[in-house]
Amino acid sequence: MSFISKLTSKATSAIPQQLSLKEPLPNRIIGKSGFMQMGATFHEPRTNSAQEIFDSITLLAKKEETKNKNITAELIKYAKESLGIDLEKESKNSTIFDTVMRIFQSSAEKFRNLGRRFTPEEQKMADKLNHFKRLGVDAKIAELKSNEIQEFLANAGSMPQRHLSLAQDVIDLSNTHAFINNEIFPSVNFNTIGVSNRSNKQTTLMGYLLNLLPKISKENPRAVDLAEAVVTHTDDANSKFFLSRFLETAPNAPEQAKLTEKLIPTFAKDTLKGMPSMDLGRNCKENIFLNLITHLCSKDSKPENLKILDELLKMTDKISKKTNPAINIDDIRLGDTNVIRRNMDAMPYLLENAEAQGKNVDASGFLTKNVNLE
């Protein structure tokens, strides 16, 4: 991933001294059942006040800070008892994380140079080193996330309730684990550590997105509303995929974004069926959904056409139970509004006849060109 936003220094002036909450607000992305939610799903929007969400995010920062302290203590103990390493002494001239990585890489190189299968004792040592590295990475992630959340709070200013709720969603998504692609694909793992190519500082993907939100909230608020709606109507895997690609490059077209928001439930249900994709390439359903929403909310989409599209989708949902009318989104959003509106009058009859005959018709072709469908 490419990190391009400059990170600010750690700041705590905006964090209130007295919190109204004792625990962070519940993670609304996690399903009620023990099974992973798949495809389109609905999460109840938060009704808490902006201040309550702000306080909740503050508590999440403190939880990450505590997690870092606990893991670091465990790491130091493990290094001494299992590897005979005094990690604090070894880290006098560098951070603990850098020391862990230096020790691990040096040891890994020695194992690679053996040029043969490991003996049982060597395998035990390799396992210990892998666990040592995992603890070091986990501690670093918690440290970064604590700082990044605090930096966000210092810059959140007067962000509206809905946008603060999305910020908590971003944090909560870093604490959910998709069944398949969270671990396979770093681009949807919000705990992935990257480097900002402006500041040259390490940051998690979660922190990178939080860093974007205050600015986008002021300059392109409808895009943030739209992103929040996507999280509300899709599972955690798609939410991660969408947010990590949409927020930075979202079109600034307020009217189109508002109209597109109404279409999200339908497109989420129709596009995101079944399990999350095993391949997050250009043809995966998550990318199809992303491109669909991005095109709809672009400046070149005609607002009146988006209203007609909403009507068409509701109409086909009501009439076409056995058939599947073809709808080319670009043809409708960019087409001649007067022609499309005029042909919409005949659309119910067309769909009903097609349903009776069991035929799949070109609905968008009829609307934009009044094509002969016989």
N, C-alpha and C positions, 0 to 999 in steps of 0.2 A: 504493500500500500504506500501511497505517497502522502506524507504529512507536509503541509505547506504553511500552516498558521503558526505564527510566532507565539511561543508560550511566555506568559508573564511570570514574574517572580511570585513566590508564595506570599499570599496576603490574607489576613484574617479580620480586617477591620469591619467587614460587613456581616460577620458571623455574630448573632446575638448572644449575649451572656446568659440570658434566661430563656430556656426553651419551654414551649407549651406542651411538648410531646415527650413521653418517656421512651417510646420505641418508634423506629421509622414506620411510615405508612406501609401497609401490605404491598407486596409485589403483585400488581394486577396482571402481569403477563403469565404468571404460573397458573395452570389449570387447576380446577378443584379435584380432579381425579388424579390417580397415581400415574396415569399414562400421558405421554407427550401429546399435546394437541397438534393436529395436522391440518394443513391447508387453511381455508378461511375459518376464522373463529371470532367470537365477540367477547371483548373484555369490557367490563363496566367502567365507564369514565370516572375519574376521581371527582368528588364533589367537595373536597376539602378546600379551605381557603388558601390563597397564595402564601400567607405566612405559615400555615401549617405544613405546606409542602416544602417551603424553604427550611423550616425547622427539621423536617424529616430528612432532607438532603444533608443538613448539618450533622445529624446523628449518623448517617451513612458514612460520612467522612471520618467521624470518630471511630466507627466500627473498623474501618480499614486501617486506621492508625493503630488500634489495639491489635488487630490481626497481624500487622507488621511486627509489632513488639513481641507477640507470642511466638510467631514463626521464627523470628531471629533468635530468640532465646532457645528454641528447640534446635535450630540449626547449629548454634555454638556448642550446645551439649552433645549433639549427634557427632559433630566433627571431632570432638575430643574423645568421646567414648568409643566410636566405631572406626575412626580413621587415625586417631592419635594426633590430631592437628589442633593447635591452639589458634583458633580462627581470629580472635581479637588481637593477638600478637602479630599474626601474619598480615592483618589489615591496617597496621599503623600508618602506612603510606598510601593507602587506597581505600575504597569503600569495601564493605563486606561482600557485596554482590560481585564486584570486579575481582576480588580475591578468590571467591568461590569459582568463578568462571576460569580464572587463570589456573587454579589447581586442577580443575576438572579437565581442561583442555590439555594440560601437560600430561596428566595421567592417561587420558584417552589416546594421546599420541604414542605413549609407551605400549599400550595394549595393541594398537594398530601395527606397531613394528614387530610384534611377536611372530606374525606370519603363520600362525597355526591356530587350531582350536584351543579354547581356554580349558585349563584344568578346572576341577571343581572349586578349588580355592581361588583361582583367578576369577571365576565366574561370580563367586560371592563378593569379591572385592569390586568387580565391575558393577554389580547390583548396588553395593553401598555407595559407590561414586555417583551412580545415576540418581539415587535417592537424595544424596547430598546436593546435587545440582537442582533437582526439583524443589527442594526446600529453599535454596537460594533464589530461584526464579519466583517462587510464590511470595517470598518476603519482598522482593523488588516490586512485584506487581502491586502488592498492598501498599507499599510506600508511595509509589507513583500515583495510585488511585486516590489515596488520602489527600495528597498535595493538589491533584488535578480537580478534585471536587471542591476543595477550599478556594482554589483559584477561580473556579466557575462562580461560586457564591459571591466572591469579591467583585465580580463583574456582572452579576445578574441584574443589579439595579432594580428597575421597576417592571421586570418581565411579567406579563399577565399569567394568571393562574394556569391556563391551559398549556402555556409554553414551559412553565416550571414543572408541570406534570410530565411533559415529554422528557424534560431533563432527568426526572427521577426514573422514567422508563428506560432511558439510556443506561443509567447506573444499574437498574434492576436487570436489564438484559445482559450486563456483564456478570451477573450472578445467576444466570440460568444456563442450562447446558442442553442444547439440542441433541437429539438421539444420535444423529449421524454427522452432520456437517460442521458442527461447532469445532470439533477437534481436528477434522480432516482439512478444513479450509480456514487458514488464518484470517481471511477477509471477512468472515462472519463471527470470529471470536473476538469479543470486545476487550479481552485481556491480552491480546497480542501486543507485544512491545515493538514500536518502531521508532524512527528518529525524525524529528522535524527538520526538513531541509533548509529552513530559514534560521532557526535558533540552534540547530545541531544538538538539541536536547532529546533525551528519550521521553517517550510518551506512550501510553496505551491507546488503543483505538477508541476506547470509551472517553479518555481525556481529550483526544483530538476532536471528537464530536461535541463534547461539552464546550470546548474552546470556541467552536463555531456558533453555538446557539445564541448568545447574547446579541451578536452583530446581526445575524439573520432575523432574529426576533424584531429588531428595530427597523431593518431595511426591507424585509420581505416577509412580514408576519403571516400572510396567507399561506406561504409555503410551509411554515411551521405548523399551522393549523392542519394542513393537508397531511403532513408527516404524522401528526398525532392521530389523525383519522385512520391512517394505514395501520399503525400499531394497534389501534382499537379493533380492527377488523381482520387481522391476520395473525398467524402463529409467530413464535419467537424467532424461528429460523428465517422466515421472510422479512420480519421486522429488522433483523440485523442486516440482511442483505440490502434492503431498501435504504435504510438510514445511512449506511456506510457509503452509499453511492449517490443518493439524491440530495442530501442537505447542502453540500458544497456547491453544486451546480444547478440548483433548482431554478426554473424560469421565474422571473419576477413579473407575473401577470396576475394581479389580484382577482379580477373578475373571473378569469378562466380557472384559477385555483379554487375559488369558492364553488363554482359550478361542478368542477371535477370531483370535489369532495363528496358530493351527493351520489356520484357514480361508483365510489370505492366499494361499498358492500356488494354490489352486483358483480363487478369485475373480480373482486377477491374470491367470491364464491365460484365463479365460472372458470377462473384461470388457475387458482391454487388448490387443485384437488390432490388428495392422496398424500403420500409421504414427501418430505423434503427431498430435493434433488440430490443425487449422488455426484452429479457433475454440474458445477456452477458456471458453465460456459455460456456463450451468447444465446444458445437455444434452450436453456433451462427455463422452467416456468417462472421462477423468481425474476429472471432478467426480462422475460416477456411482459410480466406484470409491471416491472419498473419502467420499461420503455413505453408501455401503454399509458400509464399515468403521466409520465413526463411529456409525452406528445399531447395528451389532452389538455394539460394545463399550460401549454406553450402559448406565446403571444399570437401566433398565427391561427390558433383555433378561434372560430367565430362563436361568440357567446350564445347567440340565438340557436346555432346548430347544436351546441352542447345541451341546450334545453330540449331540443327535438330528440337528440340521442337518448336522453333520460326517458322521454315519453315512449320512444321505440322499444327500449329495453323492458319497460314495464308492460308494454303491449305484448311483446313476444313471450314474456314470462307468463302472462295470463292466458294467451291463446295457444302457443306452440308447445304442447305437452309431449308429443311423439316426434315432431320434426325439429330440425335445427337450422333456422334461417341463417344465411351467411350475412355478416355485417362487417364491412371494411371501415374501420374507424376513421382512417385518414380521408376516405371519400366523403364521409358525412361531416367531419369537423371542418373540412376545407371547402366543401361544395357550395353551390349556389343556394343561398338560404331560401329564396322565393320558390325555386323549383322544388326543393325538398319539402317545404311546408305545404305546397300545393298537392304533391303526391302523397303526403301523409294521410290525406283524407281517404284515400283508397286502400291504405295499408291494412286495416282490419279485415277487409274482404279478401285481400290477397292471402293473408295469413290463414284465415279460416278455410279457404278453398284448398290451400296447400296442405293444411292439417288433415282435411277430409280425404285428400288423395294420397297422403303419406309422402309428399314431395318436399325436398329442401329447396327453398327459393333464395335468390340473391336479393335480399331486402335492400341493401345499400345501393345496388345497381338500379333497382326500380326507383328508389327515392331520388337518386342523383341524375339518372338518365331516362327514367321511365322506359326501361328496356322491355322488349317483348318477351314475356316469360313462358309463352305457350311452347 
